Amino acid sequence: MTDHAAIPAYTTEEPAHMIFGLPMAMAESFLLKGEAIGNDRARVRMPYQEKFTNSRKDMHGGAIATLLDVGLSCAARAHDPLRYGVATVDLTIHFMAPAAGDVICTSVCERRGKSLSFVRGELRDDAGKLLGMATGTFMLVDRQKS
């Protein structure tokens, strides 16, 4: 999943409260930045912020869980990013190593049904070290008016 060439870069400049064209106020607090979306994939970065660290100055697991929830949900809607929002149904996380810097979530939607999408993702640091993995199930929410 580390093949970033398969994910089209997202070059649109967005306000801090937006992720791939949709408003998300929480994104501003965590400084989440959508880097790439498309082909059923997404990449979202969370820069290191000391206010979201644990007693060892590593990124707190709760902050990383937020990144995974956002990053995986973006892959669930990557086929039509502006049309769909998502609701998290299930999220399973496996932490593998501490994060002492920026964390990048790369995710892929493995299967999309009429309303549910099944997504897997991984976390890496800027050096490419694997920090964690996750799987999630997300419900697509059509944002277009009927």
C-alpha positions in Angstrom: 0.0 0.0 0.0 3.0 2.3 0.1 2.7 2.8 -3.7 1.7 6.5 -3.7 1.7 6.6 -7.5 -1.7 4.9 -7.5 -3.3 7.8 -5.6 -3.8 11.0 -7.5 -2.3 14.0 -5.6 -4.8 16.4 -4.2 -3.5 19.8 -5.2 -6.5 22.0 -4.2 -5.6 24.5 -1.5 -8.2 24.1 1.3 -8.9 26.0 4.5 -7.8 24.2 7.6 -11.3 22.9 8.4 -11.7 21.0 5.1 -10.7 17.5 4.1 -11.0 16.7 0.4 -13.7 19.3 -0.2 -15.8 18.6 2.9 -16.0 20.7 6.0 -14.7 19.0 9.2 -14.0 21.3 12.1 -12.0 18.7 13.9 -9.5 18.6 11.0 -8.4 22.1 12.0 -7.6 21.1 15.5 -5.4 18.2 14.4 -4.0 20.0 11.4 -5.0 17.1 9.2 -4.0 17.6 5.5 -5.5 15.6 2.7 -2.6 14.8 0.4 -4.1 12.4 -2.2 -7.4 10.8 -3.1 -8.7 8.7 -5.9 -8.7 5.1 -7.3 -10.4 4.0 -4.1 -7.4 5.3 -2.1 -6.6 8.2 0.1 -3.6 9.7 2.0 -3.9 12.0 5.0 -1.1 13.5 7.1 -1.2 14.6 10.7 1.8 16.7 11.7 3.4 16.2 15.1 1.9 18.5 17.7 3.2 18.4 21.3 -0.3 19.0 22.6 -1.4 15.6 21.3 1.5 13.6 22.8 1.7 11.2 25.7 4.1 11.3 28.7 6.9 10.1 26.5 6.3 12.9 23.9 5.1 10.3 21.3 1.9 11.0 19.5 -1.0 9.8 21.7 -3.0 6.8 20.5 -6.2 8.8 20.6 -4.9 11.3 18.2 -3.6 8.6 15.9 -7.0 6.9 16.1 -8.5 10.2 14.9 -6.2 10.2 11.9 -7.1 6.6 11.1 -10.8 7.3 11.3 -10.5 10.3 9.0 -8.0 8.7 6.6 -9.9 5.4 6.2 -13.2 7.2 5.8 -11.7 9.3 2.9 -10.8 6.1 1.0 -14.5 5.0 1.5 -15.6 8.1 -0.4 -12.7 8.3 -2.8 -14.8 7.3 -5.8 -16.9 10.5 -5.4 -15.4 12.6 -2.6 -17.8 15.5 -2.8 -21.0 13.5 -3.0 -20.5 11.3 0.0 -19.9 11.8 3.7 -19.4 8.7 5.9 -20.4 7.4 9.3 -18.0 5.0 11.0 -19.5 1.6 11.8 -16.4 -0.1 13.0 -12.7 0.7 13.4 -10.0 -1.8 14.5 -6.5 -0.5 15.2 -3.2 -2.2 15.7 -0.5 0.0 17.0 3.0 -1.3 16.2 5.5 1.4 17.0 5.5 4.9 18.6 5.2 8.0 16.5 7.6 10.8 17.4 6.9 12.9 14.3 4.4 13.4 11.5 2.1 10.4 10.8 0.8 9.5 7.4 -2.3 7.4 6.9 -2.6 5.6 3.5 -5.8 3.7 3.0 -7.6 1.7 0.3 -11.3 0.8 0.0 -11.3 -3.0 -0.6 -15.0 -3.3 -1.2 -17.8 -0.9 -1.6 -21.4 -1.9 -1.4 -24.6 0.2 -1.8 -24.2 1.6 1.7 -21.2 0.0 3.4 -17.5 0.3 2.5 -14.7 -1.9 3.8 -11.3 -0.2 4.1 -7.8 -1.0 5.3 -5.0 1.4 6.1 -1.6 1.8 7.4 0.4 4.4 9.3 3.9 5.4 8.5 6.3 8.1 9.5 8.2 10.3 7.0 11.0 7.7 6.8 8.5 5.0 5.8 8.6 3.1 9.1 5.3 1.1 9.7 3.7 2.5 12.8 0.3 0.8 12.7 -2.5 -0.8 10.7 -6.3 -0.5 10.8 -9.4 -1.8 9.2 -12.8 -0.1 9.2 -16.3 -0.3 8.0 -18.0 2.9 6.9 -21.6 3.8 5.9 -21.8 6.1 2.9 -24.0 9.1 3.4 -25.2 10.8 0.2 -24.8 14.5 0.6 -26.7 15.4 -2.5 -30.2 16.7 -2.1 -33.0 14.5 -3.4 
